[in-house]
Amino acid sequence: MTDKPFGTTRRDIPAIGQGSWYIERGDRKQAIAALRRGLDLGLNHIDTAEMYGDGQSEAIIGEAITGRREEVFLVSKVLPHNASKSGVRAACERSLRHLKTDRLDCYLLHWRGPHPLPETFAAFEALKSEGKILSWGVSNFDEDDLDEALGVAGPGQIACNQVLYHLRERAIEHAVIPWCERHGVAVTAYSPFGHDGFPASGSAGGKVLAEIAAAQDASPRQVALAFLTRRDSGFAIPKAGTLAHVEDNAGALRLTLTQDELARIEAAFPLGRKPASLPML
């Protein structure tokens, strides 16, 4: 663990993600084993949300981290319709019960919703003052949302912005990442392999990843993770539903891509134009 809310580099806080889409009904034991193996390998950032499986993901994680809470940087998220002053508190306390813990290391607003940001952030601060959360942040915020959030919260209060980021969806590089770097906000990349759309081995981009992976004695997915976490400001939360996922994710921590390799990946997966709105899953 670290005494900082978030690490300044991906190696300060190696990350594994955990969501309902990663755990099928029959996979509870497998998911628990994978999470515990991740902790063994030093992958100590576990992400979840009240939305995932209506609390079932949190319950699985709570079981997995029993007796190992001090090893974990634990993150959960509140749904927008629960983000009123009283709703945030009730949601957080439900999550704490599911997770069998007395605190979250970070608590996020899952996306913008009907409740004003000052109300949500005041609720976060109240929970923080009580020690129920140690830091808080946002998710799926574009630069305009971040400007508004900063105006409400003030400098140094927003720990992170969790956003969609993978090789075929690099929209956050236009404005979100630069904004976060200017203001000291960590960038957490969710779905770093896409959603059932990782580049096929026979595609042009897939071949580039495979060639770099062979040179690095790594897997294509490890290369993708290394590319997406090439900046000091960000890290990724790939899925961790099986032991194979965890082992592969952990292998990415040792990779350092060369400038030539970074350039080849940039060319194979071009940034494209800035979209009108921030994509999300």
Backbone as CSV, one residue per row, in Angstrom:
resi,resn,N_x,N_y,N_z,CA_x,CA_y,CA_z,C_x,C_y,C_z
1,MET,0.839,-1.196,0.000,0.000,0.000,0.000,0.876,1.249,0.000
2,THR,0.253,2.360,-0.266,0.951,3.636,-0.283,0.220,4.615,0.619
3,ASP,0.919,5.623,1.106,0.250,6.609,1.939,-0.350,7.737,1.106
4,LYS,-0.250,7.655,-0.212,-0.830,8.657,-1.102,-2.185,8.168,-1.609
5,PRO,-3.128,9.103,-1.879,-4.414,8.673,-2.421,-4.263,7.882,-3.710
6,PHE,-3.403,8.335,-4.600,-3.112,7.618,-5.821,-1.632,7.771,-6.125
7,GLY,-1.065,6.764,-6.744,0.347,6.834,-7.088,0.596,7.821,-8.206
8,THR,1.812,8.312,-8.291,2.159,9.237,-9.349,2.528,8.516,-10.639
9,THR,2.762,7.222,-10.554,2.991,6.431,-11.753,2.231,5.135,-11.633
10,ARG,2.115,4.419,-12.759,1.369,3.165,-12.742,2.037,2.131,-11.845
11,ARG,3.340,2.262,-11.616,4.030,1.276,-10.783,3.872,1.587,-9.296
12,ASP,3.479,2.825,-8.950,3.212,3.132,-7.548,1.964,2.400,-7.061
13,ILE,0.924,2.364,-7.901,-0.320,1.680,-7.554,-0.693,0.754,-8.698
14,PRO,-0.093,-0.434,-8.784,-0.538,-1.383,-9.794,-2.022,-1.661,-9.597
15,ALA,-2.739,-1.927,-10.688,-4.193,-1.949,-10.584,-4.815,-3.189,-11.184
16,ILE,-5.846,-3.688,-10.519,-6.730,-4.660,-11.132,-8.144,-4.140,-10.964
17,GLY,-8.992,-4.381,-11.952,-10.361,-3.901,-11.895,-11.311,-5.058,-11.636
18,GLN,-12.436,-4.769,-11.046,-13.404,-5.816,-10.770,-14.804,-5.251,-10.947
19,GLY,-15.556,-5.768,-11.894,-16.908,-5.288,-12.126,-17.845,-6.425,-12.429
20,SER,-19.134,-6.128,-12.445,-20.128,-7.179,-12.642,-19.989,-7.850,-13.994
21,TRP,-19.536,-7.093,-14.995,-19.395,-7.703,-16.319,-18.229,-8.679,-16.371
22,TYR,-17.419,-8.698,-15.344,-16.290,-9.618,-15.311,-16.619,-10.900,-14.546
23,ILE,-17.725,-10.941,-13.810,-18.039,-12.085,-12.974,-19.389,-12.649,-13.377
24,GLU,-19.398,-13.848,-13.890,-20.650,-14.522,-14.183,-21.120,-15.251,-12.923
25,ARG,-22.368,-15.665,-12.919,-22.964,-16.233,-11.710,-22.167,-17.418,-11.162
26,GLY,-21.658,-18.260,-12.045,-20.967,-19.449,-11.581,-19.501,-19.256,-11.277
27,ASP,-19.029,-18.008,-11.337,-17.595,-17.769,-11.252,-17.147,-17.172,-9.916
28,ARG,-17.971,-17.243,-8.892,-17.632,-16.595,-7.628,-16.308,-17.110,-7.062
29,LYS,-16.152,-18.422,-6.957,-14.919,-18.979,-6.398,-13.725,-18.607,-7.259
30,GLN,-13.922,-18.643,-8.577,-12.837,-18.292,-9.489,-12.436,-16.832,-9.319
31,ALA,-13.429,-15.962,-9.180,-13.146,-14.532,-9.025,-12.413,-14.261,-7.716
32,ILE,-12.830,-14.918,-6.644,-12.170,-14.726,-5.354,-10.722,-15.193,-5.424
33,ALA,-10.503,-16.338,-6.050,-9.135,-16.846,-6.199,-8.288,-15.884,-7.019
34,ALA,-8.887,-15.312,-8.073,-8.150,-14.377,-8.928,-7.786,-13.107,-8.172
35,LEU,-8.711,-12.576,-7.396,-8.430,-11.379,-6.616,-7.319,-11.627,-5.599
36,ARG,-7.373,-12.756,-4.942,-6.339,-13.061,-3.952,-4.982,-13.272,-4.606
37,ARG,-4.980,-13.888,-5.780,-3.723,-14.046,-6.504,-3.182,-12.682,-6.923
38,GLY,-4.077,-11.784,-7.331,-3.650,-10.433,-7.667,-2.951,-9.746,-6.506
39,LEU,-3.493,-9.910,-5.324,-2.852,-9.332,-4.146,-1.480,-9.954,-3.915
40,ASP,-1.375,-11.263,-4.135,-0.081,-11.932,-3.990,0.962,-11.317,-4.914
41,LEU,0.506,-10.887,-6.099,1.412,-10.338,-7.106,1.621,-8.833,-6.946
42,GLY,0.992,-8.231,-5.935,1.154,-6.808,-5.696,0.179,-5.922,-6.442
43,LEU,-0.859,-6.507,-7.037,-1.884,-5.724,-7.740,-2.942,-5.322,-6.717
44,ASN,-2.748,-4.165,-6.113,-3.502,-3.877,-4.894,-4.638,-2.880,-5.054
45,HIS,-4.863,-2.383,-6.263,-5.968,-1.440,-6.490,-7.159,-2.224,-7.017
46,ILE,-8.217,-2.319,-6.212,-9.413,-3.065,-6.608,-10.566,-2.094,-6.767
47,ASP,-11.160,-2.095,-7.965,-12.237,-1.161,-8.304,-13.563,-1.908,-8.418
48,THR,-14.613,-1.312,-7.862,-15.948,-1.884,-7.971,-16.960,-0.739,-7.937
49,ALA,-18.244,-1.074,-7.814,-19.299,-0.058,-7.762,-20.567,-0.697,-7.243
50,GLU,-21.438,0.124,-6.650,-22.709,-0.420,-6.169,-23.541,-0.966,-7.324
51,MET,-23.350,-0.443,-8.525,-24.125,-0.869,-9.684,-23.782,-2.287,-10.131
52,TYR,-22.557,-2.713,-9.942,-22.098,-3.984,-10.482,-22.770,-5.157,-9.762
53,GLY,-23.681,-5.806,-10.470,-24.376,-6.935,-9.876,-25.253,-6.553,-8.694
54,ASP,-25.687,-5.264,-8.644,-26.508,-4.801,-7.516,-25.860,-5.135,-6.177
55,GLY,-24.577,-4.892,-6.090,-23.844,-5.119,-4.850,-23.152,-6.466,-4.762
56,GLN,-23.420,-7.371,-5.700,-22.807,-8.687,-5.643,-21.299,-8.639,-5.885
57,SER,-20.866,-7.748,-6.766,-19.429,-7.601,-6.988,-18.732,-7.161,-5.709
58,GLU,-19.336,-6.186,-5.011,-18.762,-5.737,-3.744,-18.710,-6.880,-2.725
59,ALA,-19.767,-7.694,-2.690,-19.795,-8.803,-1.742,-18.696,-9.817,-2.035
60,ILE,-18.456,-10.092,-3.312,-17.390,-11.015,-3.697,-16.029,-10.460,-3.283
61,ILE,-15.838,-9.187,-3.536,-14.576,-8.563,-3.149,-14.406,-8.575,-1.632
62,GLY,-15.495,-8.290,-0.905,-15.426,-8.328,0.549,-14.960,-9.674,1.064
63,GLU,-15.445,-10.741,0.427,-15.004,-12.078,0.822,-13.545,-12.303,0.456
64,ALA,-13.151,-11.818,-0.717,-11.786,-12.042,-1.197,-10.740,-11.339,-0.341
65,ILE,-11.074,-10.175,0.193,-10.070,-9.389,0.915,-10.143,-9.594,2.431
66,THR,-11.007,-10.486,2.876,-11.082,-10.766,4.313,-9.707,-11.183,4.832
67,GLY,-9.251,-10.486,5.852,-7.935,-10.761,6.427,-6.792,-10.103,5.687
68,ARG,-7.118,-9.399,4.565,-6.048,-8.781,3.762,-6.366,-7.311,3.446
69,ARG,-7.253,-6.713,4.215,-7.711,-5.356,3.912,-6.564,-4.361,3.823
70,GLU,-5.547,-4.517,4.647,-4.457,-3.538,4.662,-3.607,-3.596,3.403
71,GLU,-3.770,-4.640,2.601,-3.019,-4.759,1.350,-3.713,-4.066,0.181
72,VAL,-4.944,-3.628,0.385,-5.802,-3.214,-0.722,-6.021,-1.716,-0.756
73,PHE,-5.965,-1.145,-1.962,-6.472,0.205,-2.206,-7.845,0.008,-2.824
74,LEU,-8.894,0.272,-2.044,-10.256,-0.145,-2.389,-11.086,1.043,-2.875
75,VAL,-11.683,0.873,-4.058,-12.468,1.937,-4.692,-13.867,1.424,-5.011
76,SER,-14.879,2.228,-4.711,-16.225,1.935,-5.178,-16.857,3.227,-5.699
77,LYS,-18.042,3.083,-6.290,-18.688,4.215,-6.955,-20.161,4.294,-6.593
78,VAL,-20.655,5.515,-6.488,-22.063,5.753,-6.205,-22.792,6.070,-7.509
79,LEU,-23.983,5.512,-7.668,-24.790,5.792,-8.857,-25.281,7.239,-8.837
80,PRO,-25.400,7.870,-10.010,-25.826,9.271,-10.055,-27.147,9.550,-9.355
81,HIS,-28.124,8.649,-9.479,-29.417,8.930,-8.850,-29.360,8.781,-7.331
82,ASN,-28.272,8.236,-6.804,-28.082,8.140,-5.358,-27.165,9.228,-4.823
83,ALA,-26.801,10.190,-5.666,-25.740,11.134,-5.299,-26.238,12.405,-4.622
84,SER,-27.384,12.321,-3.943,-27.815,13.417,-3.084,-27.046,13.349,-1.765
85,LYS,-27.228,14.350,-0.916,-26.495,14.373,0.350,-26.776,13.122,1.174
86,SER,-28.071,12.799,1.347,-28.414,11.614,2.135,-28.184,10.331,1.345
87,GLY,-28.374,10.404,0.012,-28.206,9.222,-0.825,-26.769,8.738,-0.876
88,VAL,-25.820,9.666,-0.922,-24.404,9.294,-0.939,-24.050,8.539,0.339
89,ARG,-24.497,9.056,1.466,-24.194,8.400,2.737,-24.785,6.994,2.784
90,ALA,-26.050,6.864,2.403,-26.694,5.548,2.443,-26.001,4.577,1.496
91,ALA,-25.649,5.042,0.292,-24.981,4.180,-0.686,-23.611,3.758,-0.187
92,CYS,-22.872,4.691,0.379,-21.539,4.374,0.888,-21.626,3.348,2.011
93,GLU,-22.569,3.523,2.909,-22.679,2.589,4.029,-23.108,1.200,3.552
94,ARG,-23.943,1.125,2.500,-24.270,-0.178,1.911,-23.024,-0.837,1.337
95,SER,-22.248,-0.031,0.610,-21.027,-0.573,0.008,-20.060,-1.061,1.072
96,LEU,-19.924,-0.319,2.153,-19.034,-0.740,3.232,-19.491,-2.064,3.839
97,ARG,-20.809,-2.222,3.990,-21.317,-3.495,4.527,-21.014,-4.643,3.564
98,HIS,-21.267,-4.422,2.268,-20.992,-5.459,1.282,-19.509,-5.843,1.286
99,LEU,-18.658,-4.840,1.399,-17.219,-5.043,1.308,-16.593,-5.476,2.634
100,LYS,-17.382,-5.460,3.694,-16.931,-5.893,5.021,-15.723,-5.074,5.487
101,THR,-15.849,-3.780,5.321,-14.768,-2.891,5.720,-15.356,-1.637,6.345
102,ASP,-14.508,-0.856,7.014,-14.981,0.378,7.637,-14.628,1.616,6.823
103,ARG,-13.964,1.405,5.669,-13.538,2.572,4.897,-13.296,2.196,3.442
104,LEU,-13.444,3.176,2.579,-13.008,3.081,1.195,-11.790,3.975,1.028
105,ASP,-10.830,3.533,0.257,-9.678,4.387,-0.009,-10.040,5.515,-0.968
106,CYS,-11.001,5.241,-1.854,-11.493,6.297,-2.735,-12.934,5.978,-3.116
107,TYR,-13.752,7.012,-3.234,-15.171,6.868,-3.578,-15.455,7.795,-4.748
108,LEU,-16.111,7.263,-5.780,-16.308,8.022,-7.014,-17.778,8.235,-7.331
109,LEU,-18.079,9.358,-7.961,-19.370,9.568,-8.612,-19.290,8.881,-9.967
110,HIS,-20.174,7.902,-10.218,-20.033,7.032,-11.391,-20.158,7.809,-12.704
111,TRP,-21.060,8.733,-12.799,-21.171,9.666,-13.924,-22.089,10.795,-13.507
112,ARG,-22.168,11.851,-14.310,-23.017,12.993,-13.998,-24.477,12.567,-13.966
113,GLY,-25.239,13.142,-13.038,-26.643,12.799,-12.907,-27.470,13.999,-12.480
114,PRO,-28.620,13.767,-11.845,-29.554,14.856,-11.553,-29.171,15.724,-10.365
115,HIS,-28.303,15.248,-9.499,-28.006,15.999,-8.277,-26.836,16.967,-8.502
116,PRO,-26.934,18.170,-7.981,-25.875,19.169,-8.169,-24.544,18.693,-7.591
117,LEU,-23.462,19.017,-8.276,-22.147,18.611,-7.786,-21.839,19.139,-6.386
118,PRO,-22.226,20.388,-6.034,-21.923,20.835,-4.667,-22.532,19.926,-3.593
119,GLU,-23.736,19.407,-3.859,-24.378,18.519,-2.891,-23.623,17.193,-2.788
120,THR,-23.263,16.641,-3.930,-22.537,15.370,-3.939,-21.181,15.509,-3.271
121,PHE,-20.453,16.547,-3.648,-19.108,16.720,-3.114,-19.134,17.031,-1.613
122,ALA,-20.157,17.764,-1.155,-20.285,18.024,0.283,-20.504,16.715,1.033
123,ALA,-21.279,15.811,0.437,-21.494,14.505,1.054,-20.196,13.706,1.101
124,PHE,-19.420,13.775,0.025,-18.120,13.106,0.022,-17.234,13.661,1.143
125,GLU,-17.202,14.966,1.271,-16.347,15.586,2.289,-16.791,15.192,3.697
126,ALA,-18.103,15.078,3.896,-18.588,14.663,5.209,-18.137,13.238,5.527
127,LEU,-18.231,12.343,4.532,-17.769,10.966,4.727,-16.263,10.923,4.967
128,LYS,-15.551,11.792,4.274,-14.098,11.859,4.446,-13.739,12.322,5.866
129,SER,-14.460,13.308,6.369,-14.175,13.823,7.712,-14.434,12.766,8.780
130,GLU,-15.317,11.798,8.466,-15.631,10.723,9.397,-14.727,9.509,9.215
131,GLY,-13.866,9.540,8.197,-12.963,8.423,7.953,-13.588,7.267,7.198
132,LYS,-14.800,7.442,6.693,-15.447,6.363,5.936,-14.916,6.280,4.509
133,ILE,-14.428,7.390,3.990,-13.672,7.393,2.741,-12.408,8.220,2.979
134,LEU,-11.315,7.849,2.301,-10.057,8.560,2.497,-9.786,9.572,1.395
135,SER,-10.465,9.415,0.256,-10.357,10.374,-0.842,-11.568,10.150,-1.736
136,TRP,-11.780,11.058,-2.691,-12.904,10.897,-3.593,-12.554,11.450,-4.978
137,GLY,-13.322,10.997,-5.956,-13.086,11.444,-7.318,-14.336,11.305,-8.162
138,VAL,-14.134,11.295,-9.476,-15.251,11.264,-10.415,-14.970,10.206,-11.483
139,SER,-15.977,9.943,-12.298,-15.830,8.982,-13.387,-16.631,9.482,-14.585
140,ASN,-16.080,9.264,-15.773,-16.735,9.652,-17.025,-16.953,11.161,-17.133
141,PHE,-16.018,11.926,-16.620,-16.092,13.390,-16.702,-15.238,13.889,-17.861
142,ASP,-15.859,14.670,-18.750,-15.129,15.351,-19.815,-14.517,16.626,-19.244
143,GLU,-13.768,17.365,-20.083,-13.066,18.529,-19.543,-14.011,19.605,-19.029
144,ASP,-15.174,19.776,-19.655,-16.140,20.758,-19.160,-16.666,20.363,-17.783
145,ASP,-16.954,19.064,-17.611,-17.386,18.566,-16.303,-16.285,18.773,-15.266
146,LEU,-15.050,18.524,-15.678,-13.928,18.670,-14.754,-13.729,20.127,-14.347
147,ASP,-13.903,21.041,-15.294,-13.825,22.465,-14.962,-14.859,22.828,-13.894
148,GLU,-16.081,22.337,-14.103,-17.145,22.606,-13.132,-16.823,21.984,-11.787
149,ALA,-16.346,20.748,-11.817,-16.011,20.059,-10.570,-14.908,20.782,-9.805
150,LEU,-13.897,21.242,-10.529,-12.808,21.969,-9.889,-13.314,23.259,-9.265
151,GLY,-14.226,23.945,-9.961,-14.792,25.173,-9.416,-15.560,24.953,-8.130
152,VAL,-16.173,23.795,-8.004,-16.927,23.463,-6.800,-15.995,22.992,-5.688
153,ALA,-15.107,22.079,-6.020,-14.294,21.413,-4.998,-13.057,22.202,-4.600
154,GLY,-12.494,22.953,-5.536,-11.232,23.624,-5.293,-10.057,22.720,-5.626
155,PRO,-8.857,23.286,-5.736,-7.674,22.506,-6.111,-7.341,21.420,-5.091
156,GLY,-6.831,20.304,-5.604,-6.291,19.259,-4.749,-7.305,18.346,-4.092
157,GLN,-8.583,18.473,-4.436,-9.598,17.652,-3.786,-10.020,16.445,-4.616
158,ILE,-9.954,16.554,-5.929,-10.406,15.471,-6.815,-9.244,14.513,-7.029
159,ALA,-9.371,13.293,-6.516,-8.258,12.351,-6.576,-8.054,11.796,-7.974
160,CYS,-9.158,11.482,-8.679,-8.999,10.829,-9.972,-10.230,11.044,-10.835
161,ASN,-10.062,10.750,-12.116,-11.161,10.683,-13.077,-11.042,9.337,-13.767
162,GLN,-12.050,8.474,-13.584,-12.024,7.142,-14.180,-12.779,7.195,-15.511
163,VAL,-12.078,6.861,-16.601,-12.633,7.069,-17.944,-12.304,5.899,-18.876
164,LEU,-13.116,5.758,-19.913,-12.901,4.736,-20.927,-11.632,5.048,-21.717
165,TYR,-10.769,4.029,-21.877,-9.512,4.259,-22.597,-8.959,2.920,-23.056
166,HIS,-8.882,2.750,-24.356,-8.233,1.571,-24.925,-7.656,1.949,-26.282
167,LEU,-6.992,1.030,-26.936,-6.253,1.363,-28.148,-7.142,1.946,-29.251
168,ARG,-8.376,1.507,-29.316,-9.282,1.991,-30.348,-10.167,3.138,-29.867
169,GLU,-9.982,3.548,-28.621,-10.746,4.669,-28.069,-9.832,5.521,-27.217
170,ARG,-9.153,6.455,-27.896,-8.155,7.286,-27.247,-8.618,8.728,-27.093
171,ALA,-9.939,8.935,-27.060,-10.489,10.289,-27.043,-9.990,11.120,-25.874
172,ILE,-9.706,10.486,-24.737,-9.294,11.268,-23.565,-7.939,11.939,-23.756
173,GLU,-7.176,11.520,-24.760,-5.877,12.146,-24.997,-6.017,13.569,-25.529
174,HIS,-7.153,13.910,-26.130,-7.347,15.254,-26.673,-7.355,16.312,-25.575
175,ALA,-8.164,16.111,-24.555,-8.329,17.171,-23.553,-8.362,16.657,-22.116
176,VAL,-8.920,15.463,-21.892,-9.097,14.989,-20.522,-7.754,14.716,-19.840
177,ILE,-6.875,13.974,-20.510,-5.573,13.703,-19.897,-4.781,14.983,-19.664
178,PRO,-4.670,15.886,-20.645,-3.956,17.137,-20.369,-4.554,17.919,-19.198
179,TRP,-5.894,17.959,-19.108,-6.542,18.663,-17.991,-6.128,18.024,-16.669
180,CYS,-6.219,16.706,-16.598,-5.887,16.013,-15.358,-4.422,16.213,-14.970
181,GLU,-3.543,16.206,-15.958,-2.128,16.423,-15.668,-1.877,17.836,-15.158
182,ARG,-2.580,18.815,-15.691,-2.414,20.201,-15.223,-2.869,20.362,-13.779
183,HIS,-3.879,19.599,-13.392,-4.500,19.811,-12.088,-4.194,18.705,-11.071
184,GLY,-3.263,17.812,-11.397,-2.850,16.796,-10.443,-3.912,15.754,-10.147
185,VAL,-4.732,15.445,-11.135,-5.790,14.440,-10.989,-5.349,13.167,-11.711
186,ALA,-5.363,12.031,-11.019,-4.967,10.773,-11.648,-5.999,10.348,-12.681
187,VAL,-5.535,9.715,-13.751,-6.410,9.190,-14.797,-6.459,7.670,-14.654
188,THR,-7.656,7.136,-14.415,-7.846,5.697,-14.268,-8.536,5.172,-15.514
189,ALA,-7.865,4.324,-16.260,-8.399,3.813,-17.527,-9.197,2.542,-17.299
190,TYR,-10.526,2.617,-17.570,-11.299,1.380,-17.481,-11.505,0.773,-18.867
191,SER,-11.788,-0.520,-18.899,-11.934,-1.292,-20.151,-10.733,-1.089,-21.077
192,PRO,-9.502,-1.267,-20.571,-8.323,-1.001,-21.406,-8.135,-1.975,-22.564
193,PHE,-8.894,-3.061,-22.592,-8.850,-3.983,-23.731,-10.072,-3.822,-24.627
194,GLY,-10.860,-2.782,-24.389,-12.081,-2.587,-25.146,-13.175,-3.481,-24.602
195,HIS,-14.285,-3.493,-25.305,-15.416,-4.311,-24.895,-15.632,-5.366,-25.965
196,ASP,-15.040,-6.536,-25.738,-15.073,-7.626,-26.732,-14.514,-7.169,-28.072
197,GLY,-13.499,-6.297,-28.025,-12.984,-5.780,-29.283,-11.479,-5.626,-29.317
198,PHE,-10.741,-6.476,-28.557,-9.283,-6.375,-28.599,-8.812,-6.730,-30.002
199,PRO,-7.815,-6.006,-30.522,-7.378,-6.241,-31.914,-7.068,-7.701,-32.215
200,ALA,-7.679,-8.215,-33.249,-7.447,-9.604,-33.650,-6.007,-9.787,-34.097
201,SER,-5.481,-10.982,-33.877,-4.079,-11.245,-34.200,-3.779,-11.059,-35.682
202,GLY,-4.789,-11.265,-36.538,-4.558,-11.131,-37.964,-4.753,-9.739,-38.510
203,SER,-5.213,-8.810,-37.669,-5.402,-7.424,-38.113,-4.072,-6.698,-38.158
204,ALA,-4.048,-5.558,-38.837,-2.803,-4.786,-38.937,-2.305,-4.374,-37.557
205,GLY,-3.223,-3.862,-36.728,-2.828,-3.461,-35.378,-2.433,-4.646,-34.523
206,GLY,-3.156,-5.753,-34.678,-2.836,-6.954,-33.919,-1.450,-7.474,-34.237
207,LYS,-1.064,-7.372,-35.503,0.275,-7.824,-35.903,1.362,-6.955,-35.266
208,VAL,1.107,-5.656,-35.193,2.074,-4.762,-34.549,2.243,-5.129,-33.074
209,LEU,1.126,-5.347,-32.398,1.195,-5.732,-30.986,1.934,-7.056,-30.815
210,ALA,1.659,-8.016,-31.703,2.302,-9.326,-31.610,3.811,-9.229,-31.828
211,GLU,4.215,-8.406,-32.772,5.649,-8.252,-33.038,6.366,-7.615,-31.856
212,ILE,5.749,-6.591,-31.277,6.355,-5.941,-30.112,6.361,-6.895,-28.921
213,ALA,5.279,-7.649,-28.774,5.199,-8.612,-27.678,6.301,-9.656,-27.789
214,ALA,6.557,-10.140,-28.999,7.608,-11.131,-29.198,8.972,-10.557,-28.826
215,ALA,9.203,-9.304,-29.199,10.480,-8.662,-28.885,10.644,-8.434,-27.386
216,GLN,9.536,-8.230,-26.703,9.568,-7.935,-25.272,9.364,-9.179,-24.403
217,ASP,9.192,-10.347,-25.044,8.860,-11.573,-24.318,7.626,-11.337,-23.453
218,ALA,6.586,-10.823,-24.089,5.355,-10.450,-23.395,4.166,-10.900,-24.224
219,SER,2.962,-10.587,-23.756,1.753,-10.866,-24.515,1.260,-9.564,-25.165
220,PRO,0.456,-9.654,-26.237,-0.091,-8.436,-26.850,-0.880,-7.589,-25.858
221,ARG,-1.604,-8.214,-24.949,-2.384,-7.444,-23.979,-1.468,-6.718,-22.988
222,GLN,-0.359,-7.334,-22.638,0.602,-6.647,-21.789,1.178,-5.426,-22.496
223,VAL,1.437,-5.562,-23.781,1.937,-4.428,-24.564,0.899,-3.318,-24.594
224,ALA,-0.358,-3.672,-24.802,-1.416,-2.668,-24.805,-1.476,-1.931,-23.476
225,LEU,-1.404,-2.661,-22.371,-1.429,-2.018,-21.051,-0.239,-1.088,-20.861
226,ALA,0.924,-1.526,-21.301,2.115,-0.685,-21.158,1.975,0.609,-21.962
227,PHE,1.360,0.515,-23.139,1.141,1.715,-23.949,0.147,2.657,-23.266
228,LEU,-0.940,2.134,-22.777,-1.987,2.963,-22.176,-1.547,3.602,-20.873
229,THR,-0.543,3.035,-20.219,-0.050,3.584,-18.949,1.326,4.222,-19.116
230,ARG,1.613,4.671,-20.329,2.933,5.233,-20.620,3.149,6.586,-19.961
231,ARG,2.090,7.265,-19.595,2.214,8.549,-18.903,2.239,8.323,-17.397
232,ASP,2.943,9.201,-16.695,2.995,9.095,-15.242,1.648,9.381,-14.589
233,SER,0.763,10.066,-15.298,-0.506,10.495,-14.711,-1.550,9.391,-14.632
234,GLY,-1.333,8.258,-15.315,-2.425,7.311,-15.417,-2.060,5.873,-15.149
235,PHE,-3.080,5.082,-14.863,-2.932,3.643,-14.745,-4.235,3.003,-15.202
236,ALA,-4.214,1.696,-15.382,-5.356,0.990,-15.949,-5.922,-0.021,-14.962
237,ILE,-7.213,-0.331,-15.141,-7.864,-1.336,-14.307,-8.467,-2.419,-15.210
238,PRO,-7.610,-3.282,-15.753,-8.111,-4.380,-16.584,-8.855,-5.410,-15.755
239,LYS,-9.670,-6.211,-16.421,-10.485,-7.170,-15.690,-9.615,-8.232,-15.028
240,ALA,-10.161,-8.776,-13.951,-9.401,-9.734,-13.148,-10.290,-10.869,-12.681
241,GLY,-11.103,-11.394,-13.579,-12.058,-12.420,-13.207,-11.501,-13.822,-13.150
242,THR,-10.303,-14.043,-13.712,-9.703,-15.377,-13.708,-8.229,-15.266,-13.350
243,LEU,-7.643,-16.381,-12.954,-6.219,-16.400,-12.647,-5.393,-16.031,-13.868
244,ALA,-5.830,-16.483,-15.054,-5.092,-16.150,-16.275,-5.082,-14.647,-16.518
245,HIS,-6.221,-13.988,-16.290,-6.270,-12.533,-16.431,-5.244,-11.865,-15.521
246,VAL,-5.256,-12.289,-14.260,-4.393,-11.660,-13.265,-2.920,-11.864,-13.595
247,GLU,-2.553,-13.068,-13.938,-1.159,-13.351,-14.264,-0.703,-12.504,-15.449
248,ASP,-1.562,-12.387,-16.456,-1.205,-11.605,-17.633,-1.115,-10.125,-17.289
249,ASN,-2.081,-9.618,-16.512,-2.040,-8.215,-16.114,-0.756,-7.878,-15.358
250,ALA,-0.373,-8.758,-14.439,0.811,-8.503,-13.627,2.067,-8.430,-14.480
251,GLY,2.108,-9.213,-15.554,3.278,-9.191,-16.417,3.520,-7.860,-17.080
252,ALA,2.458,-7.044,-17.220,2.616,-5.736,-17.866,3.426,-4.771,-17.020
253,LEU,3.504,-5.014,-15.729,4.191,-4.077,-14.845,5.692,-3.998,-15.111
254,ARG,6.239,-5.033,-15.720,7.691,-5.053,-15.938,8.081,-4.428,-17.278
255,LEU,7.091,-4.110,-18.121,7.401,-3.649,-19.475,7.720,-2.163,-19.524
256,THR,8.713,-1.832,-20.308,8.989,-0.443,-20.684,9.167,-0.430,-22.194
257,LEU,8.246,0.180,-22.885,8.296,0.203,-24.337,9.294,1.239,-24.821
258,THR,9.985,0.937,-25.903,10.927,1.888,-26.489,10.159,2.978,-27.238
259,GLN,10.837,4.052,-27.556,10.193,5.126,-28.316,9.733,4.637,-29.677
260,ASP,10.524,3.771,-30.282,10.121,3.215,-31.570,8.867,2.359,-31.436
261,GLU,8.789,1.559,-30.382,7.607,0.726,-30.172,6.378,1.583,-29.892
262,LEU,6.544,2.622,-29.099,5.430,3.537,-28.842,4.939,4.183,-30.137
263,ALA,5.873,4.589,-30.973,5.514,5.222,-32.243,4.779,4.254,-33.165
264,ARG,5.202,2.994,-33.165,4.532,1.997,-34.003,3.086,1.776,-33.549
265,ILE,2.880,1.741,-32.249,1.517,1.568,-31.735,0.677,2.805,-32.037
266,GLU,1.256,3.987,-31.865,0.549,5.235,-32.206,0.070,5.206,-33.655
267,ALA,0.936,4.749,-34.551,0.590,4.710,-35.973,-0.467,3.646,-36.273
268,ALA,-0.406,2.533,-35.559,-1.356,1.437,-35.796,-2.745,1.742,-35.248
269,PHE,-2.804,2.578,-34.213,-4.078,2.928,-33.586,-4.170,4.443,-33.460
270,PRO,-4.397,5.146,-34.583,-4.362,6.607,-34.579,-5.410,7.224,-33.663
271,LEU,-5.071,8.386,-33.145,-5.920,9.079,-32.185,-7.255,9.499,-32.795
272,GLY,-7.251,10.034,-33.988,-8.489,10.490,-34.607,-8.911,11.853,-34.083
273,ARG,-10.057,12.307,-34.555,-10.554,13.619,-34.169,-11.184,13.603,-32.786
274,LYS,-11.209,14.782,-32.179,-11.846,14.920,-30.874,-13.360,14.751,-31.034
275,PRO,-13.979,13.852,-30.278,-15.420,13.653,-30.392,-16.205,14.774,-29.710
276,ALA,-17.472,14.856,-30.049,-18.314,15.898,-29.468,-18.556,15.651,-27.983
277,SER,-18.571,14.395,-27.565,-18.760,14.060,-26.162,-17.868,12.891,-25.795
278,LEU,-17.603,12.753,-24.522,-16.712,11.702,-24.038,-17.394,10.336,-24.143
279,PRO,-16.789,9.371,-24.832,-17.387,8.029,-24.902,-17.366,7.352,-23.534
280,MET,-18.320,6.461,-23.321,-18.338,5.681,-22.095,-19.084,4.381,-22.351
281,LEU,-18.792,3.370,-21.502,-19.494,2.091,-21.561,-20.433,1.986,-20.373
